[in-house]
Amino acid sequence: MFTSIDYEKFRTLRITHVATRFEELIADEANDELTPEQLFLTAIDDALEQRRANRIAALIRKAGFPIPTATIAELDYREGRGINPTRMRRYAAHNWSAEPVNLLINSPTGGGKTYLACAIGIAACQNQHDVAYTRMDELARKLVIARGDAIAHQRLLNELSDTDLLIIDDFLTVGIDPDAASDLFAILANREHRRPTVIASQSGPDYWVTALPDRVAADSIVNRLANNARTINLGDVDMRRQRAHQARQADTYWE
């Protein structure tokens, strides 16, 4: 068995997980017929998988998803929602860095846009992409606050410009001021042809042009978002109402 001195060496080499797993495998009588080489390679594979799982968990935490448990596997594919399992499996496996195509998710309020955006974003994290989630009103507020510090402001613009996948939810549900619109233009201009953006909104490009405060900037923003994009129209099914109804039917429901 390894000593404390051995583990200090392992920590120096950053292979503590390998050593711990190797020791566990040796101690398991079920592995008595395996060679030391086989046990060592198994320990290596297990440690690599643990490292991958830890990185994915960190990416999901960093992204800031409001529904961190959202998953493609739990999507509701009922008729009228505009999605199907084959298409969503493609999004789950998509290499966003290799194909920087934007995605627009549209539906009325309650249609499940946020859940779908989170599920796609979490799948991207599981493929080890760096993801940032924000609502449009939160983004505008962060940009306004950051403007008080030029260095912090530029750092925020750089982070949003360079993250592998940027998800902006509730896009233009409320208006934004000219400064925030200017920053949004800079972010999207920096991301164009480099990094994809997911937009979830109750409205579409025609409305966005009229809702943004500057018509020239609006044309440029909408052009960058919509002209290189796939679209998911979730239809009129109110998933929030459906979930509330299902909850009331459950045996554990009470009021």
N, C-alpha and C positions, 0 to 999 in steps of 0.2 A: 504494500500500500504506500501511497505517496505521503511524504512528511510535509511539515509546514515550510521547510526550506525548499522542497520541491515546488510547492505551490507559489512561493515567492518568485521562483524562476519562471513558472508558467505565467504569472501576472506580468513579469517583465517582458515576456514574449507575446503577451496578450492571447494566450491559449488556455486560460483557466477552464473555460467551458468544455474544451476538448478533453482535458485531463479529468475533470469531474465526471463527464459522461463515460470515458474510458474505464474509470474505476468502477462505476456502476455496472457496466457491462461485464467486467471481469467477475464481479461479485455475484452476478446472476447465474445460478446453476443451469439455467436453460441454455446458456451459451458455452457450456463446457466443451462441445465438439467443434467450436469455431477456433480458428488459429488467431494468434495475437494480431497478425496483420489484418484479418477480417474485422476483428473487434476495433482496431484502431481506425480503419477506414469508416466503419459505422459511426464511431464517435465523431469523426471529422464531418460526416454528412449531417449528423444530428446537430452539431454545433453550428454549422452553416445555416441549417433550417431555422434554428433558434435566433440566429443573428438576423436572418431575413424577416422573421416574424416580429422581432423587436423594431426593426426599421419601419416595417409597414405600420405598426401601432403608433410609432412616433410621427409618421407622415399624416396619419388620420387625425391625431391630436393637433398637430400643427395647422392642418387645413381649416379647422374651426367649423366643422359641419354642425348644423343645428340638430340633425338626426344621425348621430354617429353609428347607428345600428342598421341604417338603410342598406338594402342589398338587392341586386338585380333578381336574385332567386325568389324574392317575396313580392315582386310586382304583380299587380292585378291586370290580367289581360282580357277582361271582359269586352264584349263587342261595344264599339263606339269610342274606345280609348286611343285608337291610332297607333298602337304598339303591338309587337308580336315577339315571342321568345327568340326566334332566329335573329331578328334585328338587334335585340337587346344583348344577346350573347356576343354579337359583333362589337357592340360598344364596350362590353365588359372586357374583351380581349384587345381592344384597340390600342395601337401604339401611337399615342398623341404626339410624341416628339417626331416620329417619322412622317406623319401626315397631319400637318397643322391646319385642319379644316374646322371652322367654327361650327357650333351646334346651337340652334334656336329652339327652345321649348316653349310652346304657347298653349294656354288654356285659360278659361275663366277662373276666378277665385275658387279654391276648393278642389281644383282638378288634379292635384297631386304633383305639381311642378317641382316643389321643393324636395319631396321624397325622391322623385326621379333624378333630379340634379345631384342630390347627395349620393344616391346609389351609383350613378355613373362616376362621380368623383371618388368614392371609396374604392370602386373597381380599379380606377386609375392608380390610386395609392397602392393597391395590392399588386399592381404591375410595376410598382416602385417609381411612379411619377410623382413629382412635387406638385401639390395642388393647393390652391388658395380659394376659399369660399367667402363671399361677402354679399350682403344685401346692398342694393343701390344706395339706400339712404345712409347705411353705415359707412359705405365707401366715401360718399360725399362728405360726411361729417369728419372722417379721418383725414381726408385731403384738406379740408378747411383748417382743422387744428394744426396739421403739419406745416401749413404755410407760415406759421409763426416762427419756424426754425428752418432756414434754407437747407441745411444739411439733412435734417430729418425728413423734410419734404422730398428732396431728391432721392434719399434712400428708399422711401415708400414708393415713389414712382419706379425706381429700378427694380424693387422686389416684385411689384405687380406686373412689370414689363417682362420679367425674366422667368417667372414661375412656369413650370411645364404646362399646367392647365389652370386657367383662371375662370371661376364660376361666379357670375353676377346674377343674383336672384332678385325678384321683384323689380326688374329693370323699368325705370321711369314710371313706377306706380305713383310716386310723388315727384314733383319737379325738382330740378337742381339749378344752382345759380351758375352764372357764366364762368366763374373761376373753376368750379368743379367740372363743368363741361369741357373747359380747356384742358384740364388735367386728364380727363377721360380720353380726349382726343390724342393726347401725347402717349398715353398707355397703349391704346389700340394701334396707333401708328407704329409704335415700337414693336408690338407683337405681330403685326401683319407679316404673313408668310414665314414667321418664325415659331410662334407659339399659338395654340388654339384657345378660343374663349367660348364658354358655354353661357348663354343668356336665357334666363327663365323669366317670362313676362306674361301679363294678361293681355298685352297689346302687341302690335306688329310694327314693322318698319315704317309704314305710312303714318302711323300715329307718332312714332319717335321723332320723325322729321319736324313735326309741328310742335312737339312738346319741348324740344331742346331750345335753349334761349337764343342761340345764334344760328341763323339759317345756313350760313356757309359751313360752319363747324358741324352742324347737324347733318348736312349732306355727306360730309366726309366721314363722320362717325358711322352713320347708317350704311354707307357704301362699304366700309371696311368690315362691318359686322355681317351684312346680309349677302353680299355678292360672292363670298367664299364660305358658304355655310350649307349644312344639312338642316332640315327642319323636322321637328316632331310636334304634330298638332294633337293634343290629348283629348280633344272633343269636349263635350258638355257634361260628362258624367261628374257629379259632385262627390268626390271620394271622401271628403271630410264628413259629409252627411252619411255616406254609406258606412264609414267606420263607426260613427256615433250610433247608427242603427244596430250594427253588429254588436257593439259593446252593450247596448241595452238588452239584447237577446241572450247574453251570456248568463250562466247560472250564478256567477259571482257578482253580477251587477246589483247595485242598491242605490237608493236616493234618500 
